[in-house]
């Protein structure tokens, strides 16, 4: 609860010590203005009071009700998928981790479904949600959902009837005007035919430019709500699972 809209009505579990450890862990402590470092150190020494914790009297009469959650969004998406003829499978609404690493799992699941029909036979829609992260290595443009889709495209390259869509429910992904992107088994082939190297764009964290040139960005505009991100894997039925070279 403390991360929703910065949690103004709930206890904050973080501390001055946490802030100092994170800044030092990312080796940016010495880049801070001296006044900022001094302020944090006054907090770690106990000279300044930390943010209100769970025992603070201010929270005795506070209560919270979640009217929209990621799981609700997943269930709604699953219901729509079922209406379209897919078997829905919700994995989790609490996905975290490096976007490109989670993408490898999604690609592996696509192959498993095609090869063995496990955990469900196609046509199937696998859904999960949460918020992944991106460790920046380049100077490109994009967001975690676009990077997820780009990494997925490499893992599902050559597969038929497989589509992966990743998007932010607020309609925004990173510092871009896209909510996310779509990739399928032909994305890599199309990209290379256009002179684009998917691995190079992934290395430079430039997923936006990559998908923009393929016209595969998902643009919804602001949705005026935010229940984190959605990751959808569609595996269609019929035919062989692997494409010819």
PyMOL commands that set and color helices and strands:
alter all, ss='L'
color gray80, all
select helices_A, chain A and resi 4-6+16-25+29-31+34-44+57-59+70-83+99-116+144-155+187-193+198-203+207-214
alter helices_A, ss='H'
color red, helices_A
select strands_A, chain A and resi 87-95+124-130+162-168+180-184+217-218+229-235
alter strands_A, ss='S'
color yellow, strands_A
deselect
rebuild
show_as cartoon
